């Protein structure tokens, strides 16, 4: 059985979430999360791009903006 990659990774002061985890936290689909990341609204980690990880701080900021609108 293949080992499952973790949903969260800590890198210095940032935490990086997998795409499915990030989408769930933000209340969006994975497709919408990647569209927003491509548009520059969310930060992605280029080092682990194949894992499709997004920065937690940006997801939380997006979630707060979404609640205020």
N, C-alpha and C positions, 0 to 999 in steps of 0.2 A: 504494500500500500504506500502511495506517495505521501510524503510529509506535507502538510498544509502550511502555506505561508501565513505568518501572523497578520492580523488586520491593522495593527498599530506598531509603528517603529519610532523610537526616540533618536533624534540626531541633534546633539547639543541642547539648545533650549526649545527646539521645535519638535512636535509630534506629527508624524505622517500617518494618515489613514489610507487603507485600501479604497479603491473606487466604490465598491459596494457599501462599505461601512460609511464612507463620507456621504454618499447619496442618501443613505438612511438617516444620518444625523441631520442633513439639510432638508430632508423631506422632498427630494427631487429624484428623478430617474437618473440612471447612470449616463444615459445619452445627453440629458440636459446638463449634468455636471461637466462632462467633457466639452460640450459646446461653450459653456461659460469659461472653462479653463482655457480653451483655444482663443476666446475673445479677450483674455487677459484679466478677467474678473476674479479668477482664483489662481493661486500660485501652485505650480507643479514642481516636483523634485526631478530634475533632469537626470540625476544619477540613477534613480530607480524608475524611470519612465516606463519601462516594460511592465512594471508592477502597477502602473496607473495609480500613483499615490498623490494625494493633495495635502496641502498644509492645513493643519487643524485651525490655526489662528485665522486663516482666510475663510474657512467654512463657518466658524463661529461668527465672524464679522458679517458674512453674507446672511446667516440666519437672523441676526439681530436687525439688519436692514430690512429683511423680508417681513419681520414682525411689525416694524414701525410703519411700513407703507400701507 
